[in-house]
Amino acid sequence: MLPLEVLKEKIANSELGPKWLCLPFFERDIWSLEELSYTEEERKLAIQKNLYFKGFSLPWLKLLTKLTVLATFRQKRALDNIRHRITYLKQLDEFLMAKGYSHPEDLTNNILREYVAQRMTKARQQCIAYAVRLWSDEGWLKLTYTAFKIQKENPKLETIPEEVLYQIYKNFDLFPPQLERLFRLQLVLGCRIVEMIRMPRQCLKQEGDNWYLLRWIEKRKHWRFYQIHPLVAELVREQQKFLDVEFGANSQFDKLFCKVVISHHNNHGRFQSELVYESEIISKISIALWLKDFREEADLKDKHGNRFHLTTHHFRRTKASIMAYCDAEDEYIAAVLGHGSLDMLPHYRKRSLERLEKEANSKGYVDKYGQVSSFKPRKLRYEKLAEILKVSTPLGECHRPTMLGDCQSRYACLSCDHHRVTLEDKTKLEADYESLQQDLKQAKTVGQERRITEINRLIDLLKVRLKGLGKLQNLKVEAI
């Protein structure tokens, strides 16, 4: 038997143990985040302000759990990761007691594998593997553990469907202006919500014509400037101006997004109530509640009529899918999203290819040069979003990559490189061709030379498109 006193002695003689055993809060069952040296900002972001070690029946396992927490904290792992390790080791305590094991030497490889297999998850296995390795390396408790081979499942990529994203954009103005800007920025930047919350008020810098945004990268625990589009910079500046008006330009509040509180004097719904802005950091819970009520208020539904349960992480995943759809390099996507590795990116890429194949089989396009393309040119926005922003054209579709500002070719779509037609437009094009032939005869009768030249130009453009549609029609027939 290895008494608790013997274990403490081993810990006291180890490299890390002595300074940890001497911590003033070590013997307590409740540790505050402040005692663990979490910053004020990190404490405000945390839902729970303490770590709890109550509920352990085995004193030696509680002792090792506390040391495991301190080692995890030393690695600068996320607070959620620390809480999960406490939970899994507490569940190990319950498992051992239920099986009648109460001594450290009872922890054989088979017992540990039985515990992990009881509720097989990757996180539980990682916790046990880390703890066993730590305890053995430090000489506290020599154990062995042979991990299970867990077959990796493709992660569920919960991106926002095109039709739902269209609904979101149509109803964005339901949000208070600050929250609308927050979600628009998150979709554009692909940030985690905690990174959005931590974004500093003075996060912009300009060098010449280029704008840069200071971002916190949660996985890597560092700040970094990213170049952004001037329109994104303008959205950030709008939020900065809002804070200047609300709290004053010299306010000590140093975050880009502040707390939004519903007035207690108003019992109407969240989106009809009077709002109060406070110079405090906005919480993840508050943001989640706003999104929950938004999806009900906007009646967000997918193409099957099912309610779409929008979360902040949907914006981030959608950004990744759009970048993959636009053929961005994996390393670039990882840098933009702040990924710790490239592991997730093949899944976004696969989803993008599946979508392109579906489009290629459903519709073909002909450009102004009569060239047939099997799918639409890849745009920076989902198709239905373009319906809100695109330049209207009486014939065909405008595939202009950036749908912002006015179009120089508004009345000359047939001459535009971004204009596309499909077989559905063939009848209209043929009617237009016949109409232009009649106009040409009239222009020749009255001797309108400039008009004759312009009509001939349009006829040539239509001929090229009709010839291309002929090619496309033949390809479709051959495919059958």
C-alpha positions, -999 to 999 in steps of 0.1 A, spaced: 0 0 0 12 35 -8 -1 58 20 -10 94 13 20 105 33 44 85 11 28 100 -20 32 135 -5 68 127 2 74 117 -34 58 148 -46 79 169 -23 110 154 -37 100 159 -73 109 188 -96 75 205 -98 59 193 -66 76 213 -38 66 248 -50 30 237 -58 25 220 -24 34 253 -7 8 274 -26 -15 290 0 -46 277 -16 -34 242 -25 -51 225 5 -85 241 -2 -112 226 -24 -121 258 -41 -95 277 -61 -103 312 -75 -91 321 -109 -75 352 -94 -53 330 -72 -42 311 -103 -30 344 -118 -57 347 -145 -60 382 -157 -90 404 -149 -100 401 -186 -98 363 -186 -118 362 -154 -145 384 -169 -148 361 -199 -151 330 -177 -186 318 -168 -174 303 -134 -149 322 -114 -136 292 -94 -123 256 -98 -139 230 -75 -123 198 -61 -152 188 -39 -167 153 -43 -135 132 -43 -136 101 -21 -100 92 -26 -76 117 -10 -46 106 -31 -65 110 -64 -77 145 -53 -41 154 -46 -29 141 -80 -58 159 -97 -48 193 -81 -12 187 -94 -26 178 -128 -45 210 -129 -15 231 -120 6 213 -147 -22 220 -173 -23 256 -163 15 258 -167 11 246 -203 -13 276 -208 -41 253 -219 -77 267 -222 -97 270 -190 -124 246 -204 -96 220 -209 -87 224 -172 -123 220 -161 -127 189 -183 -97 172 -167 -111 178 -132 -144 163 -143 -128 132 -159 -105 125 -129 -135 129 -106 -154 104 -127 -124 81 -123 -127 85 -86 -164 75 -87 -155 45 -110 -128 32 -86 -151 35 -56 -179 17 -74 -155 -12 -83 -141 -14 -48 -106 -1 -57 -93 24 -32 -55 23 -35 -31 38 -60 -16 4 -69 -50 -8 -80 -46 15 -111 -35 -12 -136 -36 -7 -173 -67 -29 -175 -85 -9 -149 -77 24 -167 -88 9 -200 -120 -3 -185 -127 32 -172 -120 48 -205 -141 22 -224 -171 28 -201 -178 61 -219 -154 62 -248 -145 97 -259 -113 112 -273 -112 138 -245 -115 113 -217 -88 91 -232 -65 121 -237 -70 132 -200 -60 97 -187 -31 95 -210 -18 129 -200 -23 123 -163 -5 89 -164 24 103 -183 27 133 -160 25 113 -128 51 88 -141 75 114 -155 75 133 -122 79 101 -102 47 106 -82 30 74 -93 44 49 -118 15 37 -141 11 24 -176 -18 30 -200 -22 16 -235 -46 39 -254 -74 26 -275 -73 32 -313 -103 55 -317 -114 57 -353 -115 94 -363 -149 105 -375 -152 134 -400 -162 164 -379 -197 177 -385 -192 210 -404 -221 230 -393 -219 259 -419 -248 282 -426 -268 270 -456 -270 295 -485 -308 301 -480 -303 307 -443 -274 331 -448 -297 350 -471 -323 353 -444 -297 364 -419 -286 392 -441 -321 403 -447 -328 405 -410 -295 417 -397 -311 451 -388 -332 434 -361 -300 434 -340 -289 465 -321 -263 482 -344 -234 471 -322 -244 434 -324 -251 436 -361 -215 449 -366 -201 422 -343 -217 394 -363 -209 409 -397 -173 412 -386 -171 377 -372 -184 363 -406 -159 384 -425 -129 377 -402 -137 341 -392 -128 348 -356 -139 327 -326 -164 346 -305 -140 349 -276 -115 366 -300 -142 390 -311 -150 398 -274 -113 405 -266 -108 427 -297 -93 460 -284 -111 493 -291 -80 507 -308 -74 478 -330 -69 495 -364 -38 509 -380 -32 523 -414 -1 521 -435 -5 540 -468 -36 527 -484 -36 495 -464 -56 488 -432 -46 463 -405 -66 448 -376 -51 436 -343 -65 402 -334 -61 378 -305 -54 343 -317 -69 320 -290 -52 288 -300 -17 304 -301 -22 328 -273 -8 359 -291 -18 391 -308 -13 397 -344 -21 423 -371 -40 411 -402 -45 431 -433 -82 438 -440 -103 453 -467 -110 491 -464 -148 483 -461 -140 461 -431 -120 489 -416 -149 512 -421 -172 488 -402 -147 488 -373 -145 526 -374 -183 528 -371 -181 507 -339 -153 529 -326 -174 561 -333 -204 544 -315 -183 539 -284 -170 575 -286 -206 588 -286 -218 563 -260 -190 566 -234 -168 595 -247 -136 594 -267 -115 595 -235 -134 566 -218 -112 540 -201 -133 512 -217 -108 495 -240 -128 468 -258 -144 471 -292 -177 456 -281 -195 466 -248 -222 451 -227 -258 454 -239 -285 454 -213 -323 453 -218 -340 481 -198 -360 468 -168 -387 493 -175 -397 475 -207 -414 441 -207 -415 437 -245 -394 412 -264 -356 415 -267 -358 432 -301 -385 457 -291 -370 468 -257 -351 499 -248 -314 490 -245 -287 503 -222 -250 501 -231 -225 496 -202 -188 501 -204 -181 465 -195 -170 435 -216 -198 417 -233 -203 380 -222 -205 349 -244 -238 340 -226 -253 374 -235 -243 369 -272 -257 334 -273 -291 346 -259 -293 373 -285 -286 348 -313 -312 324 -298 -339 350 -299 -328 363 -333 -333 329 -350 -369 329 -336 -376 365 -344 -362 361 -380 -378 327 -383 -346 311 -397 -354 280 -416 -335 258 -441 -348 247 -475 -366 218 -458 -385 241 -435 -366 230 -404 -357 256 -378 -320 266 -381 -303 268 -347 -278 295 -353 -247 298 -331 -216 321 -332 -194 293 -344 -216 289 -375 -202 323 -387 -166 310 -383 -172 277 -401 -191 294 -429 -161 318 -435 -139 287 -438 -162 270 -463 -165 302 -484 -127 305 -485 -123 268 -495 -150 273 -522 -130 302 -535 -99 280 -538 -79 297 -510 -47 279 -500 -50 257 -468 -22 276 -451 -40 309 -458 -73 296 -444 -55 283 -413 -38 317 -408 -71 336 -412 -90 313 -388 -61 310 -363 -61 272 -365 -34 254 -345 -30 229 -374 -43 220 -408 -63 190 -396 -97 205 -402 -91 220 -436 -95 189 -458 -130 185 -445 -139 221 -456 -122 214 -489 -142 181 -494 -174 199 -487 -165 226 -512 -157 201 -540 -190 182 -534 -208 215 -539 -190 223 -571 -197 189 -585 -234 193 -577 -234 227 -595 -214 213 -625 -241 186 -631 -270 210 -627 -263 240 -649 -239 253 -676 -230 288 -685 -218 307 -715 -197 339 -713 -194 369 -737 -167 350 -757 -190 320 -763 -170 298 -739 -189 271 -720 -182 268 -683 -196 239 -663 -202 259 -631 -205 295 -620 -174 315 -615 -165 314 -578 -177 345 -560 -168 360 -527 -204 356 -516 -230 329 -516 -253 331 -546 -284 342 -528 -265 370 -511 -257 383 -546 -295 388 -551 -294 415 -525 -263 432 -539 -259 424 -576 -265 447 -605 -298 440 -621 -298 428 -657 -328 420 -679 -311 390 -695 -288 364 -680 -269 367 -647 -243 391 -634 -213 372 -619 -193 402 -609 -170 390 -581 -175 421 -559 -211 433 -556 -203 467 -540 -207 501 -556 -221 510 -590 -214 490 -622 -198 508 -651 -215 484 -675 -250 486 -661 -266 491 -696 -240 471 -715 -242 436 -699 -236 419 -732 -201 435 -733 -193 426 -697 -168 398 -688 -189 391 -657 -222 384 -676 -233 348 -681 -262 332 -699 -278 297 -697 -299 275 -719 -329 290 -701 -320 324 -716 -318 310 -752 -354 319 -762 -350 354 -750 -317 358 -768 -332 345 -800 -361 370 -797 -336 398 -790 -316 388 -821 -347 389 -843 -357 423 -828 -322 437 -835 -324 425 -871 -356 445 -876 -339 476 -859 -310 471 -883 -332 472 -914 -349 504 -901 -316 521 -894 -303 512 -928 -334 526 -944 -330 560 -928 -292 560 -931 -283 561 -893 -247 550 -895 -239 552 -858 -270 532 -849 -261 506 -876 -226 502 -861 -240 498 -825 -267 473 -836 -242 452 -856 -220 451 -825 -248 438 -803 -258 413 -830 -222 400 -830 -223 396 -792 -256 377 -794 -243 355 -822 -213 345 -801 -235 337 -771 -260 317 -792 -232 298 -807 -219 290 -773 -253 279 -761 -254 256 -791 -222 240 -779 -236 237 -744 -268 221 -758 -248 195 -777 -227 187 -745 -259 181 -725 -273 158 -753 -240 138 -754 -240 135 -716 -274 118 -718 
